[in-house]
Amino acid sequence: MNDNANVDALVTIAADSEKAVVGNALANPDTFPEFVEQGVKLSCFRDPIRAALWRAMMTADAAGDPFDAVTIRAAVIADGRLDADMVSAEVVECIDPTRLHSIGHARDAADRLIDLDMRRRAARILSDGAKAATTPDADPSVSYTHLRAHETVLDL
């Protein structure tokens, strides 16, 4: 498999995982705290609409307000940053009964999202470190966190 095929496969896995997690949380709001406890964060989402849906769920949950697909859709549209038709289409696609799987499948999807997010963060740290190393005035000291990031990437 070439590099482009690998990237395409990761993008597809990420999108499917995002839809599974958001869809399950919208269809079964009781699962939202489970996903948060599992480690799903806003940074796990690359799609701006699914990220906005997750942010709206986080806001409702923090306020102690019950939510469902209708109220979350309305909150994202009311924010005004995203096209209402696109938000509606994404909500319908995420909660489509043919796409919704068991909570076990959604938990696996959440694990994939968390893993991809950690890989992206590690790659960013390595990239930032490489840029700093090639900068003439860069501080030559390396932080413990930076070294741990290298170890993490090597373990992947």
C-alpha positions in Angstrom: 0.0 0.0 0.0 1.4 3.4 -0.9 1.5 6.5 1.3 -1.5 8.1 -0.4 -3.6 4.9 0.2 -2.5 4.8 3.8 -3.5 8.5 4.3 -6.8 7.8 2.5 -7.5 4.8 4.8 -6.7 6.8 7.9 -9.0 9.6 6.8 -11.8 7.1 6.2 -11.3 5.4 9.5 -11.3 8.8 11.3 -14.4 10.0 9.6 -16.3 6.7 10.3 -15.1 6.8 13.9 -16.2 10.4 14.4 -19.6 9.6 12.9 -20.0 6.5 15.1 -19.2 8.4 18.3 -21.2 11.5 17.5 -24.1 9.4 16.2 -24.2 7.2 19.3 -24.0 10.2 21.6 -26.8 12.0 19.8 -29.0 9.0 19.6 -28.2 7.9 23.2 -27.2 10.9 25.2 -26.5 8.7 28.3 -23.4 7.5 26.4 -21.9 10.9 26.1 -20.3 10.9 29.6 -18.9 7.4 28.9 -17.1 8.7 25.8 -15.7 11.7 27.7 -14.5 9.4 30.5 -13.0 7.1 27.9 -10.9 10.1 26.7 -12.7 11.5 23.7 -12.0 15.3 23.5 -12.8 18.0 21.0 -9.3 17.7 19.5 -10.2 14.2 18.4 -12.6 15.6 15.7 -11.3 16.9 12.4 -14.6 17.5 10.7 -15.8 21.0 11.6 -19.5 20.0 11.8 -18.9 16.9 14.0 -16.6 19.0 16.1 -19.3 21.7 16.5 -21.8 19.0 17.4 -19.4 17.6 20.0 -18.7 21.1 21.4 -22.5 21.7 21.7 -22.9 18.3 23.6 -20.0 19.3 25.9 -21.7 22.7 26.6 -25.1 21.1 27.3 -23.6 18.4 29.5 -21.5 21.0 31.5 -24.6 23.0 32.1 -26.5 19.9 33.2 -29.0 20.4 30.4 -30.5 17.2 28.8 -29.9 17.1 25.1 -30.8 15.1 22.0 -30.1 15.3 18.3 -32.7 18.1 17.8 -31.5 20.4 20.5 -27.8 19.9 19.6 -28.6 20.6 15.9 -30.4 23.7 16.9 -27.6 24.9 19.2 -25.0 24.5 16.4 -27.2 26.2 13.9 -27.9 29.1 16.3 -24.2 29.6 16.7 -24.2 30.8 13.1 -20.8 29.6 12.0 -21.9 26.7 9.9 -24.4 26.2 7.2 -27.8 25.0 8.6 -28.4 22.5 5.8 -25.0 21.0 6.1 -25.4 20.6 9.9 -28.8 19.0 9.4 -27.5 16.6 6.8 -24.6 15.6 9.1 -26.9 15.0 12.1 -29.2 12.8 9.9 -26.2 10.9 8.6 -24.7 10.3 12.1 -28.0 9.0 13.6 -29.0 7.1 10.5 -30.2 3.7 11.9 -28.2 1.8 9.2 -25.0 3.5 10.5 -25.6 3.2 14.2 -24.0 0.1 15.7 -23.8 -1.2 19.2 -22.3 0.8 22.0 -19.3 -1.6 21.9 -18.6 -0.6 18.3 -18.9 3.1 19.3 -16.4 2.5 22.1 -14.0 0.9 19.7 -14.5 3.9 17.4 -13.8 6.2 20.3 -10.5 4.3 21.0 -9.5 4.8 17.3 -10.3 8.6 17.6 -8.2 8.9 20.7 -5.3 6.9 19.1 -5.4 9.1 16.0 -5.5 12.2 18.1 -2.4 11.1 20.1 -0.6 10.3 16.8 -1.4 13.7 15.4 -0.2 15.4 18.6 3.0 13.4 18.6 3.7 14.2 15.0 3.1 17.9 15.6 5.6 17.8 18.6 8.2 16.1 16.4 7.6 18.5 13.6 7.9 21.5 16.0 11.1 20.0 17.5 12.6 19.5 14.1 11.8 23.1 13.2 13.4 24.3 16.4 16.5 22.2 15.9 17.1 23.8 12.5 16.6 27.4 13.8 20.0 29.0 14.4 19.0 30.8 17.6 17.1 27.8 19.0 17.7 26.8 22.6 19.6 23.5 22.5 18.0 22.1 25.7 15.3 19.4 25.2 12.5 19.1 27.6 11.5 15.8 29.3 8.1 16.0 27.5 9.8 16.3 24.2 11.9 13.2 24.8 8.8 11.3 26.0 7.1 12.3 22.7 9.9 10.7 20.7 9.6 7.5 22.8 5.8 7.5 22.2 6.2 7.9 18.4 8.8 5.2 18.3 6.5 2.9 20.3 3.7 3.5 17.7 
